[in-house]
Amino acid sequence: MSLDSFREETRGWLEENCPESMRTPMVADEAPNPGRRAHSKNPDTKVWMERMAERGWTVPHWPAEYGGGGLSLPEVGVLNEEMRRIKARIPLHGGMGTSMIGPALLEYGTEEQKKEHLSRICKGEIWWCQGYSEPNSGSDLASLQTKAVADGDEYIINGQKIWTSGADHADWIFCLVRTDFNAAKHDGITFVLFDMDQPGVEVKPILLISGLSPFCETFFTDAHALRSNVIGEVNKGWTVAKRLLQYERTSIGGGMGGAGGGGVGRTLGHQALESVGTANGKVADLILRDEISTHIMNDRSFGLTVRRNGEESQSTKAPTFSSSMFKLYGTEQNKNRYELLLKMLGSQMLGWEGDEFSARDRGETRAWLRSKANSIEGGTSEVQYNIIAKRVLGLPD
């Protein structure tokens, strides 16, 4: 099928199948809980999710045999363009499943593991969290101490993880555990999947400055994991862990740049026109106008760079160390966007509660505070600089 024919077919299908309520920005109380706890105040959320999953378009670039759409990269681009044209929402279904553990399974998983987990991710039946960081093992992740002891067909796991995003909603976790304490630091680590819904798992959300609690402390006390759910080789999990971080950083960086705006449905340009007024049809504040123009051009250039990298790497199985550059730059772009919003909105960007602040204003305030974590999560900016220096530029220690 030609790309033009694919576009025509895709446009027709979206017009016929995307509910009208899924063509508007999502409001806070509409956001569905993910995974097996899934529910939403808007019944169309489930309808749209099921229709897209049946088509394979929740993860359109994954192989069809695992629940994806089997689309080429140009076809995925057309699908995204047609969804943007009608302002269709991207179904909230997979989270880390689609951006992190799914790609890792495609590369390192056995055929049985792929069949067990990937289609459930595509259908939104399972929500994942990441068991990497520990209280004393953050940037030095390889020093982790969570212990897994073999017991027949299982591992018995004891230890603690921290900053476990979405652990309070997650169905399963992909987790790094130490299976050999006598090996070198980067050896003796195993990458394993297990169910969060068991007596040996306790989750405590961490309240952030934004007023939200997306991160959690997670405690394991004799938790059970099947040995058949080890991804890659026992004691060689660091290889899988590093690759997954590349997927994560590419996802974080690509998700923060290239949109020319973001937030709650408003571009920076439109927001500036509303907030600071106009002069001859342009943003009245010349300095702010220049800063916004620069940001939008950088955002667009970054988005095209991410896209070009994706097209150039079609023949490879995973992103390269360039993922660190995307993560670093995407982080700074997102943080800069909210600093520009702060300049525009002034005290309205500092609203926390009360009728004088709209729900949109309060959302922007919390998003601005939340953006401060961008340079920490997924590997700090300092870590990314080190990776770029050593692995990309080849600089000496």
Protein Blocks (a to p, Z undefined) as FASTA:
>chain_A
ZZklmmmmmmmmmmmmmcfklmcccdfklpccehjlbccfblklmmmmmmmmmnopmmmm
bcfklopaopafklmmmmmmmmmmnopacddfklmmmmmmmmmmmmmmcfklmmmmmmmm
mnopaccdddfbdfklcklmmlpcbdcddehjbccdedddehiehklmpmbdcddddfbf
kbcfkgoiacddddfbbfkbccdddddfkopafbccdddehiacdfklpghjehilmmmm
mmmmmmmmmmmmmmmgonopajjoiafklmmmmmnopeehiafblmlmmmmmmmmmmmmm
mmmmmmmmmmmmmmpmbdcfklmmmmmmmmmmmmmmmmmmmmmnmmmlmcfbdjkbcfkl
mmmmmmmmmmmmmmmggpifklmmmmmmmmmnopaZZ
